[in-house]
Amino acid sequence: MRSTDVIDWAQYPNFNEQEFRCRHTGLCYMDARFMTRLQAIRNAYGKPMIITSGYRAKTHPVEARKAAPGEHTLGLAADISVRGSDAFNLLKIALAHGIMRIGVKQTGEGRFLHLGMATSNFPSPMIWSY
């Protein structure tokens, strides 16, 4: 059973299913365990978290280029847009909540943090930059 078959979005008052949908297929199979942790991080952070990428189908162009599908395809990761010192604050809170896979990317539009909690077939703990 996929996690969204039973996920109750009402449990995550600061998020909605639409912002986590795959931008390629419209599917959304976020893992309830990850969403519960992400909501706890949001509660501690105390500020809106702009999701730039949530669930990705294996056919999503970013995933299709990879040798093996990433943790977004498992619903166990999200990319969050951050600016300035908010990046450090969010990173510190995520680590305190057990997020052990973190990616950092700086683009012309700003910065985002990849927060993930997949363990099977993924090195953990792990931090990387794009």
C-alpha positions, 0 to 999 in steps of 0.5 A: 500500500502506498502511504498516500492511500491512508495519509490524512493531510489534516494532520499536517496543518501547515502543508497541503497535498498540492504543494507535494505533488509531482510536477511531472505526473501530478501524483503524490505518494508522500510517506506519513512518517516523513510528513509527521516529522516535517510538521514537527520541524515546521512547528519548531521553526515557526515560519512558513516552509516553501516546498519546491519539490516533494514527491517525484515519480520515477519518470520525473525528468530529475529522477529519470536522469539518475542511475537509481531513483532518489528518496523523493520517489519514496515520499521521504524527502522535500526541498525547502526554499530558504534565505539567509540565516533561515537556512542555518536555523532550519538545518539545525532544527531538522538535525534535532528532529532526526533528519540525516540526509541533507542537500544544499543548493544555491541557485540564482533564485535563492537557496534550498535545503533537501531534507530526507530520511530514507535509509534503505539503499541511501547513505545516512547520515549524509550531507551534500551540495549541488 
